[in-house]
């Protein structure tokens, strides 16, 4: 599927860009007024007892608007609120407000309590709305609307009318402050709008600057930021569509912006990095786009699937707030993945190699380097130019870098790393034991916020009129006098519960109404209320109220404290189910990708440790209050819904990074690496990019950590702590140490589960090299033949694994990691064992005499040549069991000196011409089209019979020249025999649970040929007896004739034989028979002739 997507995107790249950008722009314009359609509802559990009681009261008594807007009035110094002159001026303001907005504000509907209206009926109200010292008063102003969205929209309409009241109504020295539910909600909405703008102004430029240093270029750095902007624009439009069909909480917009922007930029980072890597491998733009979508694109989609699955678990929670965030976040993450595999590859298809334009190297080339060259030395200028040349690192350079060395150190000390790391994470989890949960309140605003200051003053001056009162709603039969008598008895029992500011039996706090006079004519509703002294003790007081004997009547304890407590209880009851769903869904997806049952379990445990440490840090900061003054917030209970949201987000992101890390490990494992090498390879290749991705998310969330809203600080601080711990401590220290301790058991799964995984596996495609026609030599980085020799083969596994002669068709797809089929390696002699020419048991002896005589430095014509220009060893005879037509599997070892020649003499049959001095070979970077499993990993050139083959040209031995001269082979040299290695633990198992085949030395096949000691740039393994495949290919002694495959003709002569890579496809690849002199032809000469023939 992804191959089709990549091909289509490149073919229709201009159309894809035009359609998708136009669609995102349209959605962005459509969603500009999204904030007008968001609501303040969704904080509570709609299925709870308290919510049901609130609906009864609203139906019978109407919506309670007394707490919508509280205007706190303080007269000038020396004046009291009962002064008639002052009261008349205030009443002028009230009348003007009603006249200006008659459809929003009214005395009867929705309700307005005005103590300054001089009427006899208002005398009782004045006693409640004036302080005892008559220095403060408040006016309760109801805002029309039957739902939170309408009420908030109407408040935003009348809010400007409250500006500069003292100046407009000639009341100098008076103070007017706004408190109540809507001013507090409006301040939170304004703070969230500022957060989004801050993220756009601060986060995007900083992220672009970071990407510039990550990619080393301006063009490449701007592409992920472009994807992030398009994602946010599209998400706004999608959220508005959702807001028109269901209620979306106002808090969802900020969370969606935070998650969508960070994830989209991360996905853009992965796609652009892979595309530049494919260009560096020499592929054309078309092939690079297709391969990028097939590999990184598939991983991005899988990553988005994991995050979406984690966020979807929020849908089991009853709160509409969490569902709103889940809907928006799922839409933004999905949109980020879609844009990353459509728009971004299409743009890359247009740019091609120009994606590296305006790089650091090109900028320095015309700025700093000329100055260094002029005022300093040429050497420093060249060093600076090479440092910022933008060359892609080779696999060997990556594995020898910081992350590779760190992984090596960790695996050498797994227990010393794992135990302190686990103890550190557990220590960070300890503060979570003192966690306290609460609801949303004015304390979520900064301490100096005007709405919060006014609300705190109101709670202090009028404790009995607090806006967060506990209410008792009793349903009774209006026609039954006994039920009416029971109402007062229940209210008196409620008065016995301590912790309230007033009595429930207060008649001023009572209300009567009919539930539905038409449908239920006899059902009445009675409501009484009282304020809490300490909101942190609401749970105990609510439990005591619910324990009251209602004498057969139905009573609901409701109000904001009860609604909050019921929501906390619902979250805690469903949290275990959510955790199980998170583990099972993400574990199933990881198993389908990796085929291991152990890796998902390990990932879940690692994520749990990181999550516990993160929650401990949040408790230490926001509950215990450490750093509250610096971060400008008031410590208090954590909002329970935010805690659940943080768990889902962090679990998804942590599993996402685990997938990127394990993907490279499994890829190395599929190519034959051991568990240790797989771990090292995965850490080395993903450490930098995971750290960069985490750093980008930290910058984005860091912009939201400056928010005025404590809820946003919760999420931002939690994500920052989780990202830092996950990308460094857990992924780079704990994961490799634990996997090293597990060994091969990391890859275990029951056989039937492996069968299922192979059929429906979701892992990233490990692509084979493509034919040379798919490559663009201009896009490939320049490399010399010497660099090729130093870097080839590019992996330890390919260097150590022998290549048997292929028979039959190639496999249709790559299977699970299997056992190595290498021939056993003869044992080494013990250290200090004497050299002998006697035949060793089980070791094939080369034809010809053996000698240890010192060698002359003169190279024999046609003899193998070492890289330093000296003569090389001659390959030994094939070992028993080797396939015909291929050299026996051997490893490059230290070259033994050849037999000595008399001074001034030359070998028989050698040319009289003096040997040429060796040059550093130069060759273009070209690869074979054969699958990797059927050819040596030599990086684009072939070491075969009689010489080096460039591209598709068939090699010839020097004896095939027209002169007919065939230089004699160099005398064979007996290499020291290896000593027996210690036996490996017999209980170690292979990835599939089977015991691997051991060689004579008791080692597994890969371990028998790969060792960190005495390695060379070409094999990275231990040098043993016998020459390397490269040295055997340079030898004029042809190996035995290859056995033809079934269904093929006889094998051609040595001059046309396959050198172990592939046969020439056309005659134009055949090399000309017009050779030069008798000396060995250098790589540079072969390159010139190949170019002249083309």
Secondary structure as GFF3:
##gff-version 3
##sequence-region A 1 1094
A	DSSP	alpha_helix	2	11	.	.	.	ID=ss1
A	DSSP	alpha_helix	13	30	.	.	.	ID=ss2
A	DSSP	three_ten_helix	34	37	.	.	.	ID=ss3
A	DSSP	alpha_helix	49	61	.	.	.	ID=ss4
A	DSSP	beta_strand	69	74	.	.	.	ID=ss5
A	DSSP	alpha_helix	84	100	.	.	.	ID=ss6
A	DSSP	pi_helix	107	111	.	.	.	ID=ss7
A	DSSP	beta_strand	112	113	.	.	.	ID=ss8
A	DSSP	three_ten_helix	120	122	.	.	.	ID=ss9
A	DSSP	alpha_helix	123	129	.	.	.	ID=ss10
A	DSSP	beta_strand	136	141	.	.	.	ID=ss11
A	DSSP	alpha_helix	148	158	.	.	.	ID=ss12
A	DSSP	three_ten_helix	159	162	.	.	.	ID=ss13
A	DSSP	alpha_helix	165	168	.	.	.	ID=ss14
A	DSSP	beta_strand	175	179	.	.	.	ID=ss15
A	DSSP	alpha_helix	181	198	.	.	.	ID=ss16
A	DSSP	pi_helix	199	203	.	.	.	ID=ss17
A	DSSP	alpha_helix	204	215	.	.	.	ID=ss18
A	DSSP	alpha_helix	218	245	.	.	.	ID=ss19
A	DSSP	alpha_helix	251	280	.	.	.	ID=ss20
A	DSSP	alpha_helix	285	292	.	.	.	ID=ss21
A	DSSP	pi_helix	293	297	.	.	.	ID=ss22
A	DSSP	alpha_helix	298	312	.	.	.	ID=ss23
A	DSSP	three_ten_helix	313	316	.	.	.	ID=ss24
A	DSSP	alpha_helix	320	341	.	.	.	ID=ss25
A	DSSP	alpha_helix	343	351	.	.	.	ID=ss26
A	DSSP	three_ten_helix	352	356	.	.	.	ID=ss27
A	DSSP	alpha_helix	360	365	.	.	.	ID=ss28
A	DSSP	alpha_helix	368	375	.	.	.	ID=ss29
A	DSSP	alpha_helix	378	387	.	.	.	ID=ss30
A	DSSP	alpha_helix	395	399	.	.	.	ID=ss31
A	DSSP	alpha_helix	402	412	.	.	.	ID=ss32
A	DSSP	alpha_helix	414	429	.	.	.	ID=ss33
A	DSSP	three_ten_helix	430	434	.	.	.	ID=ss34
A	DSSP	beta_strand	437	438	.	.	.	ID=ss35
A	DSSP	three_ten_helix	442	444	.	.	.	ID=ss36
A	DSSP	alpha_helix	450	461	.	.	.	ID=ss37
A	DSSP	three_ten_helix	463	465	.	.	.	ID=ss38
A	DSSP	beta_strand	469	477	.	.	.	ID=ss39
A	DSSP	alpha_helix	481	495	.	.	.	ID=ss40
A	DSSP	three_ten_helix	507	509	.	.	.	ID=ss41
A	DSSP	beta_strand	511	516	.	.	.	ID=ss42
A	DSSP	beta_strand	520	531	.	.	.	ID=ss43
A	DSSP	three_ten_helix	535	537	.	.	.	ID=ss44
A	DSSP	alpha_helix	538	546	.	.	.	ID=ss45
A	DSSP	beta_strand	554	559	.	.	.	ID=ss46
A	DSSP	alpha_helix	560	594	.	.	.	ID=ss47
A	DSSP	alpha_helix	597	618	.	.	.	ID=ss48
A	DSSP	pi_helix	619	623	.	.	.	ID=ss49
A	DSSP	alpha_helix	628	631	.	.	.	ID=ss50
A	DSSP	beta_strand	638	639	.	.	.	ID=ss51
A	DSSP	alpha_helix	640	670	.	.	.	ID=ss52
A	DSSP	alpha_helix	675	705	.	.	.	ID=ss53
A	DSSP	alpha_helix	710	724	.	.	.	ID=ss54
A	DSSP	pi_helix	725	734	.	.	.	ID=ss55
A	DSSP	alpha_helix	735	742	.	.	.	ID=ss56
A	DSSP	three_ten_helix	743	747	.	.	.	ID=ss57
A	DSSP	alpha_helix	751	760	.	.	.	ID=ss58
A	DSSP	three_ten_helix	772	774	.	.	.	ID=ss59
A	DSSP	alpha_helix	785	791	.	.	.	ID=ss60
A	DSSP	alpha_helix	796	800	.	.	.	ID=ss61
A	DSSP	three_ten_helix	932	934	.	.	.	ID=ss62
A	DSSP	beta_strand	941	944	.	.	.	ID=ss63
A	DSSP	beta_strand	947	950	.	.	.	ID=ss64
A	DSSP	three_ten_helix	958	960	.	.	.	ID=ss65
A	DSSP	alpha_helix	1005	1009	.	.	.	ID=ss66
A	DSSP	alpha_helix	1029	1034	.	.	.	ID=ss67
A	DSSP	three_ten_helix	1054	1056	.	.	.	ID=ss68
A	DSSP	three_ten_helix	1067	1069	.	.	.	ID=ss69
A	DSSP	alpha_helix	1083	1093	.	.	.	ID=ss70
###
